[in-house]
Amino acid sequence: MKILIIDTSAILSGKPIVIENAKIVTTPGVLNELKPGGKDYHNFQFLIEKGLTIETPSEESIREIQKTSNETGDITRLSKADIEILALARDIIKNKKHEPVILTDDYSIQNIANVLKIRFENISQNGIQKRFKWGCRCRGCGREFKEKIKICPVCGTETKNIISEQTDLEKT
């Protein structure tokens, strides 16, 4: 059986999600990102009626995703719900029940999923073409840092996110 893990972007896209011959799951964080009463919330409720389940990922997998996203620099680009989605996929893989597919248009989720060899499919955007590692550059002196810092320790100017490395995407 195919397991589809849907993130918030999949719901917000408004595109139909084919759920035949598939189990669909999401996390509590995704529900928390939807505004009750809105169109997207109603779409979410419809998916629940069609069998969507809400599962909480393990703390171990959450820590693993946080560690990996720190290494790639995606940590500041991921919401709590994004981390939960990736952690839930890791839990499913670890339990060796099925191979999950994350449905997402979020590039940082796709980046981490590719690093961890988790399958993903985009909904309405083009998927990522390269794998990124993020760093930051000082807006003042131009010094680059591999870790995310807000203020340059050299000149005291605010930094901005930059791509410090990019490699060809590994197919998952």
N, C-alpha and C positions, 0 to 999 in steps of 0.2 A: 504494500500500500504506500502511496506517495504521501509524504507529510509536507504541507505547505505552512511556513511560518510567515505570517503577514505583519508588516510593520505599519506605522502610521501613514507613511507616504503611499502605501498600497491602497489604504482606505480613502485618503484625501484625493487620490487620482480620479476617483469616480468611475474608473474602468471596472467592468465586470470581472469577477474572480471565478474562474472555472473550478468548481469544487467536486465535480463528479469523480469517483474513484480516488478520492483524496481525503485525508484528514486535515483540517485546518486548525491551526493553533496560533495564539498570540500570548502576550504577557499583560500583567496588570498595568505596567507603565504605559502601554499603548492606550488602554482604556482611559487612563488619567490624562492623556494628551488631547482627548476629544471633548468638546464642549457639549454638555447635555442639552438635548433639545434641537440641536442643529441637524442639517441634512447628513453630515458625515456620521454623526452619532446614530441617526436612524439607519444608515447603511450598516453600521457596526451591529446594531440590534438585529437587523435582518440576517447578517452572517451568523449571529448566535443562534437564531431560530433554525438556520440551515446546518448547524452542527459545530460552529466555531467554539473551541474551548479555550479557556484562559488558564495558563500554567505558569507557575513561578519557578524560575531557574534556580539552581543550587548556588550557594555562596561561593563554592570552589570555582565554578565556571565563571561567575561574575568577576572574581579576582583574576582569573586567567585572561579574560577579555580586557580588563583594566590594564594588566601588565603588557599585553600585546599592543594595545592602543597607546600606551605610554611610549613603547619602543618605536612605533610608527609616527607618533606625534598627533594621532587622531583623537586623543583623549579629550581635548578641548572642543572638538567638533561633534562629539557623540552625546546624546541626551541619555538620561537614565533608562528610558524605554529602548533606545538603540542598543545599549549595553545588555539589557535583558534579552532582547531578540537574539543577539549573537550568543549569549550564554545558554539560552534555551536550545539553540542548535547544537552547541557543544554537548549539552546533557544528552540529547537524543542520539548523537553520534557515539558518545561514551557508552550508552546503554545498548548499543549495537542493534537497536530495534529496526530502524529504517534510516535511509539517508534523507535528511531534510533538505528542502529548498526554501531559501528566504526570498520572499517577494518584496522587493524594495527598489525605490529610485534614489535612495540615499547613497551618495558616493563614498562616504566614510564607512558606512556599513559594508558596502561592496568591497572596499579596500581591505578592511580587516577580515572579511569572509575569505577573500582571495589569499591573504597571508596564511590563514588557518585551513585552507583547502575545504571550505564550506561552500556548497553550491548556492548560487543565487540567480534570480531572474529579475530583470527590470520590468516595470509596468508600462510607463508612457514616455520615459526619457531614454536616451542612449545610455547604455551602461558604461562603466569605466573602461578606458583603453590602456591605461598604464597603472602600475602600482606605485603609490607615493609614500615617501617618508617626509614628514613635515618638520620644519625647524622655524627659526625666526631670525629676522634681520633688524638691526637698529635703524630707525628712520633718520637718525642724526649722523653717526659715524660710519654706518654701513657694515659694522661687524656682524658676522653670522654666528648663530648659536644652534647647536643640535637640540638642546632641551628648550622647552617653552618657558620663557621668562617675559615679564611684562615691561620691565624697565632695564635698560642697558646698564650693566655694572661699570662700564668704562666711562660713558658720557652722561648717563642719567636720562636719556631720551627714551620715549615709548618705542616698543618693537612692533613688528607686524609679522604675520605668518607668511612663510615662503615654502616652496617645495625644495627640499635639500637634496633629495634623490628621487629618481624615477626609473623603473625597470619595466620591461615588457610583462604583460599580464600572464600569469600562469593559468591555464584553463583548468577549471574544477568541474 
